[in-house]
Amino acid sequence: MNNLNTNPLSAEQLMLAKMDAMSVRATPDFVVSENPLDVQQLNLNEPMTFSKALTSVLNVVNEHQAIASTRMTDVETGKSDDLVGAMVASQKASLSFDALLQVRNKVVGAFDDIMKMPV
């Protein structure tokens, strides 16, 4: 008969192992090595400035737009028949751009709030 309590790992260790496995599976396969937000290239000892973070996010959004544009063009010209891949890339680009716009709106709103504060 199987004894379910023979595993020497605690519940916390099992949960951490499952979270690690999920994070590996959740890592996007479209990340390019030039991506400034890439974990392997990230220097944790050096603080990230707002301008670096903004530039890296803009580069990622631009990369998504370029990939989507290339895939759509390839489908339209007949170089590729991967319509699903082109549509997924287009949706990724659209979502990343929408998220960028929402962040921009929050930053502009926060700047307006700061400018309206009495000195």
C-alpha positions in Angstrom: 0.0 0.0 0.0 1.3 3.5 -0.9 2.0 5.8 2.0 1.5 9.4 0.9 3.6 10.8 3.7 6.9 9.2 2.7 8.0 12.3 0.9 10.7 14.0 3.0 9.9 17.5 1.6 7.7 19.8 3.6 4.7 21.5 2.2 6.6 24.8 1.8 9.4 23.1 -0.1 6.8 21.4 -2.4 5.1 24.7 -3.0 8.4 26.4 -3.8 9.4 23.6 -6.2 6.1 23.9 -8.0 6.4 27.7 -8.2 9.9 27.3 -9.6 8.6 24.9 -12.2 5.8 27.2 -13.1 8.1 30.2 -13.5 10.3 28.2 -15.9 7.3 27.3 -18.0 6.0 30.8 -17.9 9.2 32.3 -19.3 8.4 33.7 -22.7 10.1 32.1 -25.6 10.1 35.3 -27.6 12.5 37.2 -25.3 15.5 38.3 -27.3 19.0 38.4 -25.7 19.3 42.2 -26.3 16.4 42.7 -24.0 17.5 45.0 -21.1 15.0 43.3 -18.8 16.5 39.9 -19.4 17.2 38.3 -16.0 20.6 36.9 -17.0 21.8 40.4 -18.0 20.2 42.2 -15.0 22.8 43.5 -12.5 21.1 43.4 -9.1 23.8 45.5 -7.4 23.3 48.4 -9.7 20.0 50.3 -9.2 17.7 50.7 -12.2 16.9 54.2 -13.0 13.5 55.3 -14.2 15.0 56.3 -17.6 16.6 52.8 -18.0 13.4 51.1 -17.0 11.4 53.2 -19.4 13.8 52.7 -22.3 13.9 49.0 -21.8 10.1 48.7 -21.7 9.9 50.9 -24.9 12.4 48.6 -26.5 10.4 45.5 -25.6 7.2 47.0 -26.9 8.9 48.1 -30.1 10.3 44.5 -30.5 6.8 43.1 -30.2 5.5 45.5 -32.8 8.3 44.7 -35.2 7.8 40.9 -34.8 4.1 41.3 -35.3 4.6 43.4 -38.4 7.1 41.0 -39.9 4.9 38.0 -39.3 1.8 39.7 -40.7 3.8 40.8 -43.8 5.1 37.3 -44.3 1.5 35.9 -44.1 0.2 38.6 -46.5 3.0 38.1 -49.1 2.7 34.3 -48.9 6.2 33.7 -47.4 4.5 32.0 -44.4 1.2 30.2 -43.8 1.4 30.7 -40.0 -1.7 32.8 -39.6 -2.2 31.8 -36.0 1.4 32.8 -35.1 0.9 36.1 -36.8 -2.3 36.8 -35.0 -0.8 35.8 -31.6 2.2 38.1 -32.2 -0.3 40.9 -33.2 -2.2 40.4 -30.0 1.0 40.4 -27.9 2.0 43.6 -29.5 -1.4 45.1 -29.0 -1.5 44.1 -25.3 2.0 45.4 -24.6 1.2 48.7 -26.3 -2.1 49.0 -24.3 -0.2 48.3 -21.1 2.4 50.9 -22.0 -0.4 53.5 -22.6 -1.9 52.8 -19.3 1.4 53.2 -17.5 2.0 56.4 -19.4 -1.5 57.7 -18.4 -0.7 56.8 -14.7 2.6 58.7 -14.9 1.0 61.7 -16.5 -1.7 61.7 -13.9 0.8 61.5 -11.1 2.8 64.3 -12.6 -0.3 66.4 -12.8 -1.2 65.7 -9.2 2.3 66.7 -8.1 2.2 69.9 -10.1 -1.2 70.8 -8.5 0.2 70.4 -5.0 0.6 73.7 -3.1 4.2 74.6 -2.2 
